[in-house]
């Protein structure tokens, strides 16, 4: 027999994974390092762990959506990320798509909660 809670948890993880790139891009107008980004996302209710975020940051930097620089604060080097020009354009298109999807889902869901 299938565990309903496990099914819901897996589906929630899939939904979160699909929205995480957009969530990250919305927070990158000012340069941030990974831990500060985790805190900013968590403060907004998007719970993300280091082992999820850091590979994502590297992947979207490789795609050209982010730029990074190393800075030393105290004795600790930190990699700071900031959205690139391409990232700004992609974010704009993703936001448009999000709003269309949000409208469609609201129509499909109706008053069901």
N, C-alpha and C positions, 0 to 999 in steps of 0.2 A: 504494500500500500504506500502511496506517495504521501510525503509529509508536506502539507499545505504551507507551513511556515518556511520550509526550505525552498519550495518553489517560488514563493513570494520574494524571499531574500535574493535568490538567483536572478529573478526578473528585475528587481530593484537595482542590483549591481549592473546589469546590462544597460538599463536606462541611464544610470549615473555615468557609466563609462562613455556613453554616447554624447553626453552633454559636457563632459569635463574639459574638452579642448576649448569650447566656447566660453566656459566659465573662466578658464585660465586666461584666455585672450582678453576678457573684459577687465582683468586686473593688472594688465601689463603696460599701461600708459606711463607709469613711473617705474623705474627699474626696481626689481625685487630679487632677493635670493630665495631659495627654495623654502626655507623654514618660515620666512615672513609671508610667503604666498600661501602656505598651508594654513597659517593662522588667519589670514584674510578670508580664505575660502571657508574655513570652519566657522568663523564669525558670522558668515552669511548662510550657514546651514548646509554647506557642501562639505561633507566629511571626506577627507582624502588623507591617505597615509604616504609617508616618504617613499616606500617601495613602489607606489603607484605614480607619484608625481614626478620624481626625478627622471625615470625613463621617458615619461611623456614630454617633459621639458626638452630633453635631448632630441627626441624624435621630431618635435615641431620646430626646433631650431634647425635641424638638418633639412627640413622642408622649406626653410627660409622665412618662417612666420615669426621667429624670435631672433634676437641678437644677444650675445652674451659677452661679458668682460669679467676678468678676475680682478678683485680688489682685496687688499689686505687691511683688515680692521683689527687693531691690537696685534696679536701674533697669528691671527687666523685668516687664511685666504678664503674668500667667498666668491662664488660665481654669481654674478648678477645678470638677470635677464630683463629684456625690454622688448616690446613689440616692434617689429620691423614695418617698413612701408607696405610690403606685401601682406604682412599680418593684419594691418589696419584694413586693407581692402578685403581680405578674406573674412575678417571679423564682421565687417559690414554686410557681406553677402550671407554669412551664417545667421546673423541677427534677423535679416529679412526672412530667411527660410524658417527660423525658429518661430517668428510671429505668425507666419502662414500655418505652420504645423499646430501651434497653440490654438489658433482660431478653429482649425479643422477638428482638433481633438475636443475642444469645448462643445462644438456642434454634435460630435459623436457621443460624448459623455452625457450631455444635457444636464439635468439636475441630479444625476446619480452621484452619490458620495458614499 
